[in-house]
Amino acid sequence: MPSRPPDTKDPAHALANQRRIPRWLVIILGIAFGLMLIWLAGSYWLLNSQWLPERLSQAPGVDIRWEQGSSRHPGRWEVEGLALSRDDGALNLTLNADRATLELSLMALLRGDIHIVALDAEGIRELQLGDITLQGEGRFNISNTTLSRDTLAIPQAHLRLTEGRLMREQDDATLARDIQLDASATLDSISPTTAEGTLNPDLVSALTANATLSAHADAWDVFMPYLSDLPWLALNGRGDLHGEIRLEQGYLQPNSQLTLSAPALALRVDEAYLGQQQEASWQRPEQQPPVHNAQGDGVIALRVPSDAPDTLTLDATLENVVIADHQTTRQAIPYADETHLDFSTVLDNQRVDQLEAPGSAAISLHGRVRRLDMLERYLERAAADQLDGGINLAGDGRIAVDMTLSDNRVDTADVTVTANALRASAMAFTAEGKGTLHAYLPTPETFAATLNLTQARLQHNDRPLLADASLTLTANSPLDPDAARRHATGSLRWEDATLPDIGELQRYVDAFLPDAAPLRLISGQARSQGLLLLTPDQLSGDATLAGSRWVTDWSTGNNAHRLTSDMQLDLTINQAAMDASTLDVSGSRLEWQVSDASRQARHDSTLTSSLTLQEGRFQRENGQPSGQFALSGSVQHLGFLNAFLPDAHGLALDGEGQLSAQGGFKADRLTAPTRLRVVANPLRVDFLDYRASGRGELTAQLDSAERALLSLGIPHFSLARQGDDSPHVEGRHLALTTTTDAFSAVIEDPQPELFTTRISLPIIDVPDITRYNAYLPEGAGVRLLDGQASLSSELVLRGMQGEGDVTFRAFGTELALLEQRLRGDIHMQLELSEGDLDAMRFVANDSFLRLDNVLRLGGEATSDAGWWAQLDMNEATLTWETPVNLNASLGLRLRDSGLLARLFLARARESDWLGRLLSVRDIAGSAQLGLNDSQLALYDLQLSGGPLLLLADLTLADQSANGALYARLGRLGLGVELQDREPMLRLFQPRRWFERWREANRYPRP
């Protein structure tokens, strides 16, 4: 029976069919498995041999190496010791990693390009871009990256790094270490090189990146590349670096910043590069230390401000800074500490590869200054060559500095120093006190400084000038030394100052006045204020000195007139040469009040004198001073002129009035014409023993080199003897002149023989004649009782000799002779010559005394009326004292002898016939007169006329008359002895008796 075909619907048969694998599938699986085995074996061989890296490195400029690797599927490799680099001579890119997963595009490889689909590298050994190399532990990822000669594209890259280190290949410098970095970036597709094979300048514009980092870094390495155009500046110090970087198309974005915090940050400034037109030289600070070194705790920040995205700022802030200056001649010595310092500069925020170093910067400093001498060289620039010895500063305090710099030179600067003990010295002047020093640059080419001091002292050549002063010193100058010599200016202002000793000013007065100048400042204190303006060639300004009890001397030779007074000097300095060659003080004013104890005792009002110097121009050439002057004002004490007058003549001036003077001097000599004029009220002049006063005029003038004249006139004057309390007499037309023809010798020593003084008293009215009783002996019994008189005098005093004449007239004068009273007219003429002024002794030859119209009062007889007598002093010596001392040989003429008989003989008065008998007319004779302070004596008296002969010796003293006389009338002779005015007649041989009496009682000659 034929077999039956299988039933396909049989379940058993269906299950058997399901368990059987199709052969085609087995074949496919087998082929696949075989291919896999072949791939694994081939890829292992490819990855661990040099054939594949060499094939991959055949791409121009690309080099890929690894130590070993494996692949689980085509195009994706896991390798160890990966080294990937691209270097076409223009751009160097290098990646070295311990491990990496690398996925490449096989199609790109077939075209000869390298397209990295994905790269995940771990254990970064090195990541280099150009000259910068990054090393450390981290992970680096890129995707879809194309590396070829014509194209470079990195759509996505990410780097995470720990314990990193940033290196610069050219000098093998470590820019940062201990880096913690998290960064991502993209690079748009761009051709990295140009047709000429150079780096494409737009490469950075294709870059966008974000990064966060922290590290330890060196300020020099990180920030100095941005400061290469500031060769005067260097930053150094290590610290913690933190950064937030956002970069778009090559531009830093707002809030991007890079900050370095350093515990010992140093900022150095080298002045050698400031203001110098030279090529920038950026060297490490260890190789060439700058002048100024500031070191402290600081922070440096490079950032893009959010409010100014177009700028890139670099700021440095230092705290607890110590600043030292370094010069080649000495070690760096700190001059400031405990300071706060800020440095800032601004760059244009351009593409990072086009950033230009800043051309300007700003520095701010505030803190304590320990040495002010570091400022000396800057202040001396303002003074140029005008300061002999330079400027010296000392002290410590607080300092504040703000400055800006551009084009390697200081643009603006402001320095303020505040100190409790500040000291500045220049040109032998030293100022010290509590205050501030402010120096600044008004413009980049000019310099200004102000020194304000309180409770200050000012010294010159170590001698005190001012104390307790408020001082302000200023200086303004171009920085260029040549311009400074022409245009530098300065000022010195002082207020509320004390001048401890005005005597210290004498040497400044001596600089412009001759050695023979009469004014000498001796002692006294003053308050002062003033302002002086200075230029390189001269100074000007004004000053005020006011004080009490100034002691000054007006002197000539060895004679000095000392004056104590309260003074105020308003000094106007129009121009004073800095070399002391010229001085103009026109317009200055001097006021003084004489401090006179006698005035105060008399409760006199205080009198103020003032002088204004309309012209005061002084020069000094070849060490010799000269000058011209004109002054006017009111003077209350003319005694300052007494130093030029001869003491031997008793000349002295006093008074007050309006003074004017003009003239000049050269060397130690006044030049002609020089003239002084005073219109005074009152004007008091002393001469000999007398004082005249009234309203008058005084003139002193130098007519030639040696002839000088002082003259005064008082139209109406009063005259009194010095020390006499009697009422003054009145006179008119007093004229006094004193001249010298040896003026230069007078200035050295005013010896009396160099002077000639003329005194004219033409009219003197004596309302009370009794004042002249002082010249008569007190007890002589001769007294002036009543009447008026007139007096005139002309005196010439030549050195210690004198001559002249005195005329005395009195009319109706009553006088007493013992108990007798007379009335008559008196005319006395004294001719004085050969005077000895030391003894006040004169020769009075040819003088006379005449009595006219004499009448004896108290009697009934009238025969005496009209009696006259004249006494001619043929030879006489007069000593001018009180009383007067006079010795004279007299020639006598009398109208008659009757009046004399009745004066001395009571019987003649009582008996009319005896009086007539003794009255003989036309009497003449001679006698010797002796007059001193105690008696009046007539001796060797001889009178004769007609039948009368009279011989007598008489002495009037102690209110009595004593003596003897012999009278012969015809043949009748009579002798009379007077004892205390009592007459005793001698009738027996009277002539012999008289001779014997005279011999026994010879009158002692005065």
VENGI-V637058 format. One line per field, one symbol per residue. phi: phi as a letter, one per 20 degrees, with the letter a starting at -180 (. if undefined). A space follows every 50 residues. Layout:
phi: ???
//
This chain:
phi: .ffdffefeefffffffffefffffffffffffffffffffffffffdde ffgffffffgmdcccbebabbebgnccdccmfccbcbdndcdcbcccfcb dccdefffffenddcefbccdcmfeacdcmedcdcqerccccbledcbfe ccbcfbbbcccclebdcdffcleeebblfdccccbccfgbefcefeneff fefffeecbcbcbbadbdfgfedfgedfedfedbdbpdaedcbcdcccln dfdgmfbccddcfcedcccdffeemdebffcecfffebfffdcdcafbcd cdbdffebfeccdcccccdleddcdccfebffdfdbblddcccbbcdfee ggedfdffdbbccccbrdddceffegffffffelefefnmdddbpbrdcc ccbccbllbfecbbccddbfcdcccalmecdbrercdccbdfcfdccbbc ddcdlecccclmdfdcbldddcdcbcbfffgffffdcfcbbcdccledef bfffeffffffcdffegfecedapdbebbrbddccgdbcbqbbcccadlf dcddccleecdecdbeccddeddfabffemebbcdgnfbccbcfedffff femfffdddbcdefcbdccbclmdebacbbbbqdcebeffeffedfffem fbdbpbredbbbrabbldcfdeecbcccddbeddcdblddcdbrebcccc bdebfceccdcbccgccdcbffneefgfedbcmfcccccbdcffffffaf fffedcddcdcfccedfcfffeffeegfdfndcedapdbcbcbcccddle dbbqbcdccbcmeebdcleedccrdccccdddblfdffeldcedgmebcc dclecfendefdfegmfbbcdeefcbcddebdffdccbedddccfbefff fffddffffedffffffeedelebrbaddcccfcbccdclfbcbrleecc dacccdallbdcqbbcccdmeedbdcddclmeecfceekfffgfffffff cgffff
//
